[in-house]
Amino acid sequence: MSISASCISSFSNTLSIKISKEYRYENKSEEEEDFIGLNYNLKTGEQIKFSDLFTNDAGIKNIISQSAYHTFATEYLYKYAQIIYSDEEISWDGDMNNIDYSEIEDRILKVLQHYNKNNNYQFCFDEREVYVIIGNEVIEIEMRNFYTQIAIYNRYAKYDEIFEEEPTKQFLVFVLKDDSGTMYRRVEKIGDNLFIDVQIVNWAEEDKKQFVKPEKYIQDVEKEIKECEDYVNSNKDSAIVFAFLEDLSYNETDKKVDNTIYKAKATMAKQYYQDTYLEKVLDWEQTEKLEPDYTGIHLVTLLNDSSENDKNLKVDMVNPGLEDNDE
């Protein structure tokens, strides 16, 4: 048996700690896992209850039922699926038609039999998911599927709090997972016709990070955001989705900061933005990506892909390596 503890999230004035226990019986080959969650409201020091994560009118039992099905089906599928790696993509050969749904339905039934909205279940959460134990089953609740019923982002988070720089996070749906080197992130829906995703990453070695100052780079990209705002304010029937990713590193040989910019600006009709494209953008922001793309999961990738097959967009791209600044 092994026991470990880790802080799995700290955002929106909340803290979630997971204490995991992994164990295996002598007569069994597979490991089993259990955990205890410690979840705190940092403004008061009080522990957060499972029901506190949801809005007052949320259908929690329905959320649990749907999430249990998704969790068990995924477990079943990956148990028998083979992951296929290639230079182009990561895929798997799982077949949803071969799932034994009766087994899954039995497990869901047992979970719902244990469900009681007054119970204090063991749970923890990160920026994307809530992990809860009900009836000895660990269920993963994907926030993106129920974000209108998730309360944590407006129940605890305020711009004027001291625990983090909240304006660099997004309040539109939920907080994004950032790379460890991220030193600035701004994801925001501005007005009714502008969406931005800005990320600046510092890849300098740990002892050189202090040489890479964010102020200059933030100032430069804020000017571009202002240009987008001015455009949509002057063109009321238009909308823009602006994605910007900048990688910074310290060049020890030349004693300077090297940078690489990935940038895309999609201009479209406001009606198309509101009816169709914004939903695609939000779905992209909220979903984990596996594609080995040069910008990884960043929104630049979606705009680049959209530029090839979506005639409703006019996309201006900046390819990596074309812009460099020296300090």
KOLTOR-203061 format. One record per atom (N, C-alpha, C): residue in three letters; x, y, z. Coordinates in steps of 0.001 Angstrom, whole numbers, padded with zeros to 6 digits, always signed. Each point is the difference from the previous one (the first is absolute). Layout:
N
AlaXYZ ...
***
This chain:
327
Met+000844-001188+000000 Met-000844+001188+000000 Met+000880+001238+000000 Ser-000405+001008-000759 Ser+000716+001278+000006 Ser-001002+001131+000170 Ile+000417+001020+000723 Ile-000866+001153+000273 Ile+000734+001265-000424 Ser-000710+000878-000684 Ser+000609+001266-000435 Ser-001038+001107+000103 Ala+000479+001225+000108 Ala-000884+001155+000079 Ala+000482+001059-000976 Ser-000948+000681-000645 Ser+000380+001053-000939 Ser-001105+001035-000084 Cys+000410+001227-000276 Cys-000963+001072-000282 Cys-000338-000103-001478 Ile-001228-000354-000315 Ile-000344-000184-001412 Ile-000592+001252-000612 Ser-000410+000982+000833 Ser-000435+001270-000571 Ser+000009+001093+001049 Ser+000273+001206-000472 Ser-000062+001198+000830 Ser-000405+001147-000916 Phe-001284+000318-000022 Phe-000514+001049-000871 Phe-001327+000487+000556 Ser-000397+001180-000447 Ser-001283+000586+000401 Ser-000188-000011+001508 Asn+001097+000257+000710 Asn-000036+000060+001470 Asn-000421-001320+000629 Thr+000319-001109-000683 Thr-000250-001323+000559 Thr+001277-000819-000065 Leu+000052-001009+000851 Leu+001142-000906+000051 Leu-000533-001424+000100 Ser+000528-000904-000830 Ser-000417-001398+000051 Ser+001225-000886+000130 Ile+000007-000819+001041 Ile+001112-000903+000295 Ile-000499-001435-000101 Lys+000753-000839-000677 Lys-000348-001402-000162 Lys+001015-000868+000725 Ile-000463-000817+000939 Ile+000847-000968+000697 Ile-000356-001377-000557 Ser+000907-000577-000767 Ser-000276-001237-000726 Ser+000600-001205+000714 Lys-000728-001103-000085 Lys+000492-001280+000506 Lys-000082-001014-001130 Glu+001133-000546-000388 Glu+000035-001049-001003 Glu+000434-001295+000681 Tyr-000717-001084-000267 Tyr+000310-001244+000703 Tyr-000345-001197-000878 Arg+000599-001147+000346 Arg-000273-001241-000720 Arg+000046-001151+000992 Tyr-001019-000837-000046 Tyr-000033-001190+000844 Tyr+000905-001079-000590 Glu+000551-000850+000878 Glu+000951-001018-000441 Glu-000592-000948-001039 Asn-001281-000263+000126 Asn-000623-000979-000904 Asn-000621+000646-001236 Lys+000262+001301-000216 Lys-000543+000686-001162 Lys+001133+000656-000786 Ser-000197+000063-001308 Ser+001044+000575-000851 Ser-000192+001493-000236 Glu-001248+000481+000074 Glu-000282+001400-000309 Glu+000047+000874+001252 Glu+000543+001197-000176 Glu+000031+000967+001098 Glu-001364+000664+000165 Glu-000305+000395+001204 Glu-001207+000754+000277 Glu+000393+001364+000562 Glu-000918+000942-000070 Glu+000315+001363+000421 Glu-001158+000581+000796 Asp+000337+000800+000978 Asp-000981+000704+000812 Asp+000574+001381+000288 Phe-000826+000950+000361 Phe+000549+001311+000344 Phe-000900+000717+000995 Ile+000589+000981+000650 Ile-000706+000937+000868 Ile+000238+001388-000564 Gly-001035+000823-000053 Gly+000147+001360-000502 Gly-000154+001025+001108 Leu+000868+000993+000002 Leu-000089+001143+000909 Leu-000176+001241-000860 Asn-001138+000655+000120 Asn-000350+001102-000888 Asn-000382+001225+000831 Tyr+000643+001135-000293 Tyr-000149+001169+000865 Tyr-000394+001252-000773 Asn-000823+000795+000639 Asn-000281+001359-000421 Asn+001071+000876+000643 Leu+000898+000547-000802 Leu+001136+000746+000553 Leu-000401+001343+000602 Lys-001181+000471-000327 Lys-000437+001274+000582 Lys-000445-000166+001444 Thr-000496-001196+000352 Thr-000521-000216+001351 Thr+000744-001079+000767 Gly+000729-000868-000731 Gly+000656-001131+000638 Gly-000914-001188+000199 Glu-001258+000130-000369 Glu-000951-001091+000181 Glu+000149-001047-001103 Gln-000313-001251+000362 Gln+000028-001050-000997 Gln-001212+000121-000929 Ile+000238-000299-001269 Ile-001048+000041-001010 Ile-000699-001355-000044 Lys-001323+000015-000009 Lys-000770-001227-000138 Lys-000220-000308-001480 Phe-000291-001259-000287 Phe-000228-000417-001383 Phe-001112+000819-000646 Ser-001080+000217+000729 Ser-001135+000749-000553 Ser+000343+001460-000258 Asp+001053+000529+000659 Asp+000400+001393-000189 Asp+000568+000261-001390 Leu+000382-001063-000708 Leu+000588+000164-001324 Leu-001048+000351-001053 Phe-001272-000171+000327 Phe-001056+000124-000992 Phe-000951+001141+000342 Thr-000693+000470-001017 Thr-001005+001045+000216 Thr-001157-000574+000818 Asn-000783+000885+000591 Asn-001092-000438+000865 Asn-001062-000810-000741 Asp-000151+000263-001310 Asp-001025-000706-000762 Asp+000577-001131-000859 Ala+001242-000395+000261 Ala+000645-001037-000808 Ala-000658-001362+000230 Gly-000107-000777-001049 Gly-000487-001375+000123 Gly+001167-000923+000285 Ile+000437-000027+001256 Ile+001227-000713+000359 Ile-000130-001497-000272 Lys-001146-000579+000308 Lys-000174-001441-000235 Lys+000127-000325-001476 Asn-000546+000838-000854 Asn+000114-000203-001439 Asn+001451+000160-000459 Ile+000687+000982+000576 Ile+001422+000194-000319 Ile+000798-001243+000370 Ile-000263-000553+001166 Ile+000701-001195+000449 Ile-000305-001177-000918 Ser-001254-000169-000378 Ser-000392-001110-000861 Ser+000704+000072-001353 Gln-000030+001181-000643 Gln+000640+000157-001309 Gln+001512-000170+000093 Ser+000588+000562+001059 Ser+001449-000075+000163 Ser+000445-001427+000319 Ala-000796-000722+000769 Ala+000321-001393+000308 Ala+000005-000830-001278 Tyr-001002+000220-000847 Tyr-000045-000744-001264 Tyr+001253+000287-000836 His+000335+001275-000129 His+001167+000374-000800 His+001275-000586+000593 Thr+000136+000058+001333 Thr+001195-000524+000672 Thr+000127-001501-000213 Phe-001078-000743+000222 Phe+000061-001455-000092 Phe+000186-000466-001440 Ala-000673+000672-000939 Ala+000155-000367-001412 Ala+001430+000229-000461 Thr+000596+001117+000436 Thr+001386+000293-000371 Thr+000953-001028+000600 Glu-000217-000348+001263 Glu+000826-001019+000647 Glu-000086-001320-000760 Tyr-001217-000397-000307 Tyr-000231-001269-000685 Tyr+000672-000006-001370 Leu-000138+001131-000692 Leu+000540+000099-001349 Leu+001524-000072+000011 Tyr+000614+000773+000891 Tyr+001456+000036+000020 Tyr+000606-001280+000571 Lys-000795-000746+000733 Lys+000481-001268+000526 Lys+000283-000973-001139 Tyr-000793+000113-001072 Tyr+000137-000932-001112 Tyr+000507+000671-001276 Ala+000257+001297+000071 Ala+000447+000715-001198 Ala+001515+000024-000084 Gln+000486+000168-001195 Gln+001426+000127-000248 Gln+000298+001408-000491 Ile+000916+000687+000676 Ile+000376+001343-000425 Ile+000974-000099-001168 Ile-000265+000755-001054 Ile+000817-000041-001207 Ile+000708+001342-000163 Tyr+001321-000038-000026 Tyr+000792+001219-000164 Tyr+000585+000043-001411 Ser-000026+001168-000592 Ser+000643+000195-001295 Ser+000554+001411-000045 Asp+000718+000305-001077 Asp+000568+001341-000133 Asp-001092+001049-000158 Glu-001147-000391-000523 Glu-001055+000946-000316 Glu-001008+000190+001126 Glu-000300-001067+000754 Glu-001071+000096+000973 Glu+000117-001080+001067 Ile-000796+000157+001027 Ile-000148-001006+001039 Ile-001447-000474-000042 Ser-000208-001286-000183 Ser-001356-000522-000106 Ser-000093-001317+000760 Trp-001177-000606-000021 Trp-000175-001288+000665 Trp-001056-000795-000748 Asp+000022-001316+000188 Asp-000859-000873-000785 Asp-001210-000482+000787 Gly-000391+000753+001027 Gly-001151-000405+000805 Gly-001292+000081-000802 Asp-000907-000909+000269 Asp-001279-000040-000706 Asp-001125+000121+001015 Met-000717+001123-000012 Met-001093+000210+000945 Met-001083-001072-000139 Asn-000115-000621-001174 Asn-001038-001007-000209 Asn+000275-001288+000770 Asn+001253-000174+000444 Asn+000353-001227+000703 Asn-000059+000141+001520 Ile-000470+001130+000471 Ile-000088+000207+001441 Ile-001151-000831+000581 Asp+000247-000625+001146 Asp-001049-000730+000705 Asp-000784+001004+000840 Tyr-001068+000533-000590 Tyr-000748+001059+000664 Tyr-000703-000482+001259 Ser-000318-001286+000078 Ser-000678-000511+001191 Ser+000896+000131+001226 Glu+001276-000244-000184 Glu+000942+000152+001114 Glu+000060+001459+000450 Ile+000045+000907-000970 Ile+000065+001427+000324 Ile-001277+000450+000697 Glu-001137-000449-000496 Glu-001274+000389+000600 Glu-000133-000501+001431 Asp+000535-001189+000272 Asp-000016-000529+001373 Asp+000826+000886+000928 Arg+001147+000439-000479 Arg+000864+000855+000819 Arg-000667+001359+000260 Ile-000651+000550-001032 Ile-000697+001283+000160 Ile-001133-000148+001005 Leu-000749-001098-000072 Leu-001109-000231+000915 Leu+000484-000032+001446 Lys+001132-000649+000240 Lys+000543-000073+001356 Lys+000427+001390+000494 Val+000556+000799-000902 Val+000394+001363+000372 Val-001222+000804+000409 Leu-001058-000077-000792 Leu-001204+000785+000290 Leu-000690-000498+001268 Gln+000146-001285+000302 Gln-000557-000518+001243 Gln+000713+000582+001216 His+001272+000321-000171 His+000788+000601+001086 His-000150+001518+000050 Tyr-000586+000557-001064 Tyr-000083+001455-000069 Tyr-000984+000554+001032 Asn+000458+001005+000677 Asn-000841+000757+000924 Asn+000540+001413+000000 Lys-000817+000948-000397 Lys+000495+001366-000167 Lys+000487+000615+001303 Asn-000312-000604+001134 Asn+000475+000529+001278 Asn+001323-000618+000433 Asn+000451-001026-000723 Asn+001252-000658+000368 Asn+001200+000881-000326 Asn+001022-000106+000804 Asn+001268+000685-000275 Asn+000963-001017-000605 Tyr+000023-000052-001328 Tyr+000859-000955-000679 Tyr+001447+000465+000039 Gln+000916-000959-000146 Gln+001393+000347-000215 Gln+000137+000521-001433 Phe+000630+001156-000145 Phe+000174+000549-001344 Phe+001203+000935-000012 Cys+000472+000283-001188 Cys+001003+001038-000241 Cys-000245+000503-001411 Phe+000667+001082-000384 Phe-000271+000565-001324 Phe+001215+000748-000517 Asp+000101+000033-001320 Asp+001010+000847-000631 Asp-000715+000982-000920 Glu+000721+000576-000958 Glu-000587+001040-000836 Glu-001030-000524-000988 Arg-000029-001301-000227 Arg-000883-000552-001019 Arg-000999-001023+000536 Glu+000352-000700+001081 Glu-000831-001113+000427 Glu-000192-000016+001515 Val-001106-000606+000418 Val-000258-000323+001400 Val+000086-001515+000122 Tyr+000754-000480+000987 Tyr+000139-001431+000234 Tyr-000710-000318+001314 Val-001000-000871-000058 Val-000806-000272+001183 Val-000158-001514+000166 Ile+000010-000474+001261 Ile-000188-001418+000301 Ile-001416-000204+000529 Ile-000769-000816-000714 Ile-001359-000351+000422 Ile-000156-001505-000151 Gly-000349-000669+001077 Gly-000164-001440-000069 Gly+001256-000727-000426 Asn+001160+000457+000487 Asn+001313-000580-000304 Asn+000412+000161-001465 Glu-000699+000839-000729 Glu+000361+000283-001383 Glu+000530+001427-000108 Val+001103+000171-000716 Val+000532+001328-000272 Val-000611+000497-001302 Ile-000723+001106+000077 Ile-000692+000557-001163 Ile+000649+001326-000372 Glu+000250+000188-001276 Glu+000591+001230-000502 Glu-001090+000854-000634 Ile-000201+001176+000548 Ile-000990+000939-000530 Ile+000738+001050-000818 Glu-000186-000034-001317 Glu+000645+000989-000864 Glu-000785+001300+000065 Met+000646+001057+000477 Met-000700+001271+000193 Met-000542+000563-001306 Arg+000684-000263-001099 Arg-000435+000580-001276 Arg-001384-000479-000387 Asn-000399-001182+000481 Asn-001308-000538-000341 Asn-001121+000600+000849 Phe+000373+000644+001107 Phe-001013+000498+000935 Phe+000330+001407+000499 Tyr+000726+000779-000808 Tyr+000541+001250+000510 Tyr-001071+000997+000431 Thr-001207-000104-000566 Thr-001051+000921+000432 Thr-000495-000329+001400 Gln+000342-001184+000504 Gln-000422-000412+001338 Gln+001156-000041+000995 Ile+001201+000418-000457 Ile+001168+000059+000885 Ile+000063+001389+000617 Ala+000087+000072+001337 Ala-000074+001293+000695 Ala+001345+000498+000491 Ile+001013-000842-000064 Ile+001254+000334+000668 Ile+000640+001270-000556 Tyr-000266+000306-001287 Tyr+000699+001118-000621 Tyr-000594+001353+000340 Asn-001261+000018+000430 Asn-000550+001285+000441 Asn-000344+000006+001483 Arg+000076-001143+000640 Arg-000311-000061+001427 Arg+001189+000453+000848 Tyr+001203-000275-000475 Tyr+001186+000301+000793 Tyr+000903+001054-000630 Ala-000010+000104-001322 Ala+000980+000839-000679 Ala-000455+001448-000088 Lys+000908+000908+000340 Lys-000218+001435-000160 Lys+001308+000611-000504 Tyr-000135+001042-000827 Tyr+001199+000619-000546 Tyr+000867+000640+001078 Asp-000602+000446+001092 Asp+000753+000776+000975 Asp+000608-000852+001106 Glu+000023-001320-000176 Glu+000578-000838+001038 Glu+001520-000042-000133 Ile+000670-000486+001051 Ile+001453+000111+000079 Ile+000725-001288-000372 Phe-000728-001090-000216 Phe+000673-001281-000099 Phe+000614-000252-001366 Glu-000482+000639-001028 Glu+000591-000161-001318 Glu-000442+001167-000876 Glu+000647+000120-001136 Glu-000355+001070-000923 Glu-001147-000474-000880 Glu-001201+000092+000518 Glu-001157-000556-000678 Glu-000242+000543-001418 Pro+000296+001270-000298 Pro-000292+000482-001355 Pro+000732-000753-001100 Thr+001076-000748+000336 Thr+000700-000773-001022 Thr-000666-001349-000230 Lys-001059-000289+000737 Lys-000728-001245-000179 Lys-001342+000289-000660 Gln-000658-001032-000454 Gln-001278+000235-000666 Gln-001164-000297+000932 Phe-001010+000835-000079 Phe-001219-000170+000768 Phe-001148-000450-000892 Leu+000249-000059-001297 Leu-001086-000283-000922 Leu-000603-001383+000259 Val+000842-000993+000158 Val-000487-001344+000295 Val+000721-000540+001214 Phe+001267-000315-000143 Phe+000781-000392+001163 Phe+001470+000212-000267 Val+000809-000235+000994 Val+001419+000314-000074 Val+000723-001026-000864 Leu+000928+000472-000804 Leu+000753-000887-000867 Leu+001224-000542+000712 Lys+000441-001175-000441 Lys+001277-000510+000468 Lys+001104+000664-000816 Asp+000970+000568+000681 Asp+001100+000664-000692 Asp+001263-000844+000059 Asp+000895+000207-000985 Asp+001311-000614+000067 Asp+000748+000538+001209 Ser+000942-000799+000490 Ser+000739+000412+001199 Ser+000785+001278-000232 Gly+000372+000267-001255 Gly+000788+001199-000276 Gly-000819+001232-000311 Thr-001328-000097+000093 Thr-000856+001134-000338 Thr+000218+001151+000979 Met+000338+001183-000519 Met+000177+001147+000895 Met-001076+001059-000235 Tyr-000806-000177-001063 Tyr-001139+000903-000199 Tyr-001046-000730-000815 Arg-001259+000068+000447 Arg-001103-000619-000735 Arg-001228+000878+000137 Arg-000631+000288-001100 Arg-001242+000766+000012 Arg-000960-000637-000997 Val-001088-000549+000509 Val-001042-000592-000832 Val-001288+000704+000356 Glu-000609+000628-000998 Glu-001111+000889+000340 Glu-000934+000204-001188 Lys-001284+000086+000294 Lys-000990+000406-000970 Lys-000278+001480+000259 Ile+000397+000848-000936 Ile-000115+001450+000162 Ile-001217+000477-000782 Gly-000957+000537+000709 Gly-001220+000437-000660 Gly-000721-001165-000648 Asp-000711+000276-001084 Asp-000761-001059-000657 Asp+000555-000374-001367 Asn+001237+000468-000296 Asn+000545-000362-001305 Asn+001531-000111-000027 Leu+000602-000316+001156 Leu+001450-000196+000035 Leu+000358-001049+001044 Phe+000794-001005-000415 Phe+000516-001014+000916 Phe+001509-000058-000164 Ile+000741+000002+001119 Ile+001460-000032-000063 Ile+000546-001134+000863 Asp+001104-000550-000443 Asp+000771-000957+000794 Asp+001466+000346-000185 Val+000593+000557+001047 Val+001391+000458-000048 Val+000808-000787+001026 Gln+001122-000531-000438 Gln+000870-000741+000912 Gln+001461+000331-000317 Ile+000757+000324+001044 Ile+001438+000237-000133 Ile+000706-000983+000919 Val+000896-000792-000589 Val+000664-001076+000733 Val+001491+000288+000103 Asn+000550-000175+001196 Asn+001425+000219+000254 Asn+000685-001359+000118 Trp+000751-000364-001047 Trp+000696-001292-000003 Trp+001454+000126+000439 Ala+000381+001102+000596 Ala+001381+000174+000456 Ala+000330-000998+001102 Glu+001267-000359+000100 Glu+000436-000852+001109 Glu-000321+000690+001322 Glu-000189-000800+001028 Glu-000490+000523+001270 Glu+000846+001166+000507 Asp+001316-000092-000123 Asp+000862+001062+000516 Asp+000091+001200-000944 Lys-000692-000072-001159 Lys+000026+001108-000957 Lys-001385+000638-000178 Lys-000991-000526+000693 Lys-001368+000492-000189 Lys-000125+001481+000329 Gln+000806+000467+000966 Gln-000132+001402+000420 Gln+000425+000963-001098 Phe+000743-000481-001014 Phe+000421+000876-001083 Phe-001114+000230-001030 Val-001033-000812+000059 Val-001101+000119-000947 Val-001137+000747+000689 Lys-000120+001284-000278 Lys-001008+000845+000646 Lys-001278+000012-000839 Pro-001147-000200+000633 Pro-001234-000101-000781 Pro-000569+001331-000472 Glu+000356+001117+000657 Glu-000694+001269-000242 Glu+000014+000426-001464 Lys+001153-000077-000635 Lys+000131+000453-001384 Lys-000890-000823-000928 Tyr+000011-001311+000188 Tyr-000747-000879-000889 Tyr-001506+000127+000232 Ile-000388+000180+001247 Ile-001413+000219+000315 Ile-000477+001297-000643 Gln+000816+001030+000112 Gln-000351+001299-000562 Gln-000201-000097-001518 Asp+000879-000749-000669 Asp-000091-000142-001455 Asp-001290-000697-000419 Val-000351-001085+000690 Val-001194-000732-000400 Val-001271+000748+000392 Glu+000056+000784+001078 Glu-001164+000798+000380 Glu-000321+001036-001077 Lys+001018+000500-000690 Lys-000235+000932-001103 Lys-000786-000683-001123 Glu+000328-001271-000258 Glu-000701-000728-001050 Glu-001453-000279+000404 Ile-000203-000290+001274 Ile-001368-000200+000487 Ile-000807+001284-000164 Lys+000645+001137+000309 Lys-000677+001297-000136 Lys-000381+000250-001460 Glu+000843-000389-000931 Glu-000318+000146-001420 Glu-001224-000829-000367 Cys-000099-001209+000562 Cys-001173-000841-000249 Cys-001256+000651+000570 Glu+000115+000554+001212 Glu-001144+000683+000615 Glu-000452+001179-000845 Asp+000968+000795-000467 Asp-000342+001164-000822 Asp-000706-000434-001283 Tyr+000454-001100-000579 Tyr-000596-000465-001262 Tyr-001453-000424+000206 Val-000261-000845+001008 Val-001381-000483+000188 Val-000921+001117+000493 Asn+000575+000991+000692 Asn-000819+001143+000414 Asn-000403+000863-001190 Ser+000871+000039-001013 Ser-000304+000783-001205 Ser-000788-000798-001023 Asn+000060-001329+000123 Asn-000714-000884-000926 Asn-000940-000884+000818 Lys-001141+000553+000330 Lys-000914-000629+000956 Lys-000518-001350-000468 Asp+000005-000257-001294 Asp-000514-001269-000511 Asp+001089-001056-000145 Ser+001204+000341+000440 Ser+001120-000929-000095 Ser+000414-000502+001379 Ala+000767-001090-000001 Ala+000526-000558+001245 Ala+001396-000549-000269 Ile+000790-000120+001071 Ile+001370-000489-000120 Ile+000270-001035+001088 Val+000710-001054-000382 Val+000610-000927+000959 Val+001505+000140-000176 Phe+000678+000406+001075 Phe+001435+000292-000059 Phe+000750-000957+000920 Ala+000960-000728-000570 Ala+000809-000951+000777 Ala+001462+000361-000139 Phe+000705+000014+001133 Phe+001392+000439+000007 Phe+000783-000861+000984 Leu+001063-000626-000489 Leu+000880-000800+000849 Leu+001431+000410-000270 Glu+000725+000370+001051 Glu+001395+000419-000148 Glu+000886-000830+000924 Asp+001007-000630-000591 Asp+000975-000786+000754 Asp+001263+000834+000186 Leu+000412+000166+001258 Leu+001205+000762+000318 Leu+001053-000925+000603 Ser+001240+000261-000321 Ser+001105-000744+000602 Ser+001220+000913+000076 Tyr+000902-000323+000903 Tyr+001195+000826+000172 Tyr+001171-000646-000720 Asn+000574+000754-000925 Asn+001150-000468-000770 Asn+001277+000329+000770 Glu+000556-001015+000635 Glu+001177+000211+000850 Glu+001211+000449-000811 Thr+000124-000503-001220 Thr+001157+000336-000836 Thr-000006+001477-000383 Asp-001151+000470-000476 Asp-000112+001392-000450 Asp-000490+000947+001078 Lys-000303-000540+001187 Lys-000485+000820+001127 Lys-001221+000830-000405 Lys-000975-000675-000577 Lys-001212+000699-000422 Lys-001204-000931+000132 Val-001165+000596-000136 Val-001239-000776+000023 Val-000415-000311-001439 Asp-000185-001286-000293 Asp-000524-000427-001294 Asp-001498-000246+000142 Asn-000730+000320-001048 Asn-001444-000245+000067 Asn-000518-000573-001321 Thr-001042-000787+000104 Thr-000701-000546-001153 Thr-001487+000272+000182 Ile-000631+000530-001041 Ile-001407+000392+000089 Ile-000855-000874-000910 Tyr-001105-000487+000560 Tyr-001049-000679-000755 Tyr-001247+000867+000152 Lys-000580+000425-001100 Lys-001095+000965+000111 Lys-001021-000231-001109 Ala-001269+000157+000366 Ala-001062-000111-001006 Ala-001146+000921+000390 Lys-000541+000682-000989 Lys-001151+000880+000222 Lys-001064-000345-001028 Ala-001153-000476+000496 Ala-001103-000381-000880 Ala-001079+001068+000063 Thr-000310+000587-001149 Thr-001056+001006-000104 Thr-001201-000631-000691 Met-001194+000287+000508 Met-001212-000627-000531 Met-001197+000891+000261 Ala-001137-000374-000540 Ala-001238+000713+000286 Ala-000399-000242+001458 Lys-000481+001030+000639 Lys-000383-000104+001410 Lys-001044-001083+000211 Gln-000949-000115-000920 Gln-001058-001004+000149 Gln+000570-001408-000041 Tyr+000958-000223-000880 Tyr+000638-001316-000091 Tyr+000791-000297+001271 Tyr+000672+001003+000510 Tyr+000761-000129+001253 Tyr-000924-000406+001145 Gln-001136+000676+000108 Gln-000910-000258+001119 Gln-000746-001316-000155 Asp-000382-000341-001233 Asp-000826-001187-000211 Asp+000807-001289-000109 Thr+001218+000111-000510 Thr+000735-001221-000363 Thr+001416-000061+000552 Tyr+000807+001031-000301 Tyr+001439-000171+000205 Tyr+000421+000110+001454 Leu-000642+000851+000779 Leu+000392+000132+001404 Leu-000141-001330+000729 Glu-001044-000753-000339 Glu-000187-001314+000624 Glu+001161-000926-000335 Lys+000488+000058-001236 Lys+001154-000810-000387 Lys+001237+000412+000792 Val+000162+001302+000181 Val+001156+000516+000741 Val-000047-000473+001447 Leu-001158+000133+000643 Leu-000124-000412+001394 Leu+000223-001497+000155 Asp-000534-000769-000940 Asp+000204-001443+000052 Asp+001478-000338-000113 Trp+000697+000712-000858 Trp+001443-000214-000163 Trp+000746+000353+001292 Glu-000344+001120+000597 Glu+000680+000450+001214 Glu-000180-000989+001151 Gln-001128-000671+000021 Gln-000355-000804+001164 Gln+000357-001474-000137 Thr+000581-000391-001110 Thr+000245-001413-000263 Thr+001498-000282-000078 Glu+000431-001074+000661 Glu+001397-000415-000085 Glu+000308-000440-001432 Lys+001193+000358-000481 Lys+000404-000381-001349 Lys+001233-000900+000057 Leu+000042-000991-000903 Leu+001139-000906-000067 Leu+000874+000249-001228 Glu-000505+000791-000961 Glu+000710+000165-001251 Glu+001404+000591+000222 Pro+001040-000631-000591 Pro+001359+000537+000118 Pro+000204+001178-000940 Asp-000669+001101+000261 Asp+000044+001168-000857 Asp+001039+000982+000526 Tyr+000469+000898-000861 Tyr+001046+000920+000428 Tyr-000466+000948+001099 Thr-001293+000255+000075 Thr-000492+000835+001092 Thr-000767-000815+001038 Gly+000059-001316-000089 Gly-000664-000824+001001 Gly-001491+000253+000036 Ile-000535+000315+001193 Ile-001438+000159+000149 Ile-000447+001437-000217 His+000897+000886-000351 His-000357+001411-000053 His-000981+000288-001125 Leu-000778+001062+000192 Leu-001061+000378-000932 Leu+000526+000322-001400 Val+001261+000368-000116 Val+000579+000263-001316 Val-000225-001198-000925 Thr+000089-001195+000552 Thr-000168-001216-000796 Thr-001384-000072-000618 Leu-001038+000308+000775 Leu-001361-000033-000528 Leu-000182+001016-001112 Leu+000505+001215+000200 Leu-000162+001029-001024 Leu+000764-000372-001272 Asn+001158-000598+000166 Asn+000776-000439-001154 Asn-000753-001072-000781 Asp-000563-000964+000725 Asp-000772-001054-000661 Asp-001260+000565-000649 Ser-000663+000934+000690 Ser-001238+000578-000526 Ser+000243+000793-001278 Ser+001165+000604-000101 Ser+000286+000846-001163 Ser-000017-000793-001299 Glu+000192-001318+000100 Glu+000079-000830-001192 Glu-001364-000472-000480 Asn-000983-000089+000902 Asn-001271-000588-000429 Asn-001234+000773+000436 Asp+000169+001163+000599 Asp-001147+000799+000424 Asp-000009+001303-000780 Lys-000892+000073-000979 Lys-000047+001153-000889 Lys-000614+001233+000667 Asn-000534-000159+001211 Asn-000588+001132+000714 Asn+001047+000848+000718 Leu+001237-000479-000011 Leu+001062+000677+000738 Leu+001034+000594-000936 Lys+000545+001124+000428 Lys+001218+000530-000615 Lys+001074-000069+001077 Val+000981-000881-000179 Val+000995-000268+001041 Val+001363+000514-000433 Asp+000579+000868+000816 Asp+001370+000475-000200 Asp+000905-000762+000948 Met+001020-000649-000561 Met+000908-000834+000797 Met+001395+000604+000042 Val+000688-000204+001111 Val+001428+000273+000100 Val+000675-001324+000291 Asn+000871-000438-000901 Asn+000680-001269+000182 Asn+001128+000124+001015 Pro+000332-001086+000686 Pro+001050+000072+001016 Pro+001351+000373-000591 Gly+000741+000799+000777 Gly+001358+000343-000377 Gly+000124+001257-000833 Leu-001127+000609-000405 Leu+000079+001170-000871 Leu+000224+001289+000769 Glu-000264-000035+001310 Glu+000166+001216+000798 Glu+000969-000262+001140 Asp+001002+000830+000131 Asp+000974-000140+001085 Asp+000313+001363+000580 Asn+000094+000048+001320 Asn+000372+001236+000691 Asn+001210-000283+000859 Asp+000886+000962+000068 Asp+001200-000154+000831 Asp-000092+000938+001179 Glu+000590-000451+001109 Glu+000101+000879+001175 Glu+001474+000067+000410 
***
